[in-house]
Amino acid sequence: MDLLTTAGSWCGGPGFWQFGGGHGWGGWFLPFHFGGVLPILALGLVVYFTVRMFRKPASQTGPDDAEEILRERFARGEIDAQAFHAMKKELGRP
């Protein structure tokens, strides 16, 4: 249908609603503004979803909790047993 409307306007007809040849709204208004945007938008969406599909998911564990850090420090020898138990007791309080 669009081809017939365009062909009619090329043959010298007044065009859609007397706006001249083309698709209405001043002829080439819509294809000029959206003709380049829509393919770029579609390509961007394809790239976005392709990357999202193949990307490795982020870790859901979050940061270590305080008690785990305390155990690691004790295991490395940064703190002694007395400091470990005192800090662990302090962490247990709300």
C-alpha positions in Angstrom: 0.0 0.0 0.0 2.8 2.4 0.9 4.4 1.7 -2.5 1.1 2.7 -4.3 0.9 5.9 -2.3 4.4 6.8 -3.1 4.1 5.8 -6.8 0.9 8.0 -7.0 2.8 11.0 -5.7 5.7 10.5 -8.1 3.2 10.7 -11.0 2.3 14.3 -10.1 -0.6 13.7 -7.7 -1.2 16.0 -4.8 -0.1 13.3 -2.3 -1.5 12.3 1.0 -3.9 14.9 2.4 -2.6 17.5 0.0 0.9 17.6 1.7 2.8 16.8 -1.5 4.5 13.5 -2.4 5.4 11.0 0.2 4.0 9.6 3.4 2.1 12.7 4.8 3.4 15.0 7.4 5.5 16.9 4.8 6.6 14.1 2.6 9.8 12.6 4.0 9.5 13.8 7.6 9.2 10.4 9.3 11.6 8.4 7.2 14.2 11.1 7.5 14.1 11.3 11.3 13.3 7.7 12.3 14.8 5.9 9.3 18.3 6.0 10.8 17.3 5.8 14.5 15.2 2.6 14.4 17.8 0.4 12.8 20.5 1.7 15.2 18.1 1.1 18.2 17.4 -2.4 17.0 21.0 -3.2 16.5 21.8 -1.8 20.0 19.2 -4.0 21.5 20.5 -7.1 19.7 24.1 -6.3 20.9 22.9 -5.6 24.5 20.9 -8.9 24.8 23.7 -10.9 23.1 26.3 -9.6 25.5 24.0 -10.1 28.5 23.3 -13.7 27.4 26.9 -14.7 27.1 28.4 -12.6 30.0 29.4 -14.5 33.1 27.1 -13.6 35.9 28.5 -11.4 38.7 29.2 -13.0 42.1 26.3 -12.9 44.4 28.3 -13.6 47.6 29.0 -9.9 48.5 31.7 -8.9 50.9 33.0 -11.2 53.6 31.4 -11.0 56.9 33.3 -9.6 59.9 33.7 -13.0 61.7 35.2 -14.5 58.6 37.7 -11.7 58.3 38.5 -12.1 62.0 39.2 -15.9 61.5 41.5 -15.1 58.5 43.5 -12.5 60.6 43.8 -15.1 63.4 45.0 -17.8 60.9 47.6 -15.5 59.4 48.9 -14.7 62.9 48.0 -11.0 62.8 46.1 -11.3 66.2 46.6 -13.7 69.1 44.0 -16.0 70.6 43.1 -13.5 73.4 42.4 -10.7 70.9 40.5 -13.2 68.6 38.1 -14.3 71.4 37.6 -10.7 72.6 36.8 -9.4 69.1 34.6 -12.4 68.4 32.7 -11.8 71.6 32.3 -8.1 70.6 31.0 -9.1 67.2 28.3 -11.3 68.7 26.7 -8.3 70.5 23.9 -6.5 68.6 
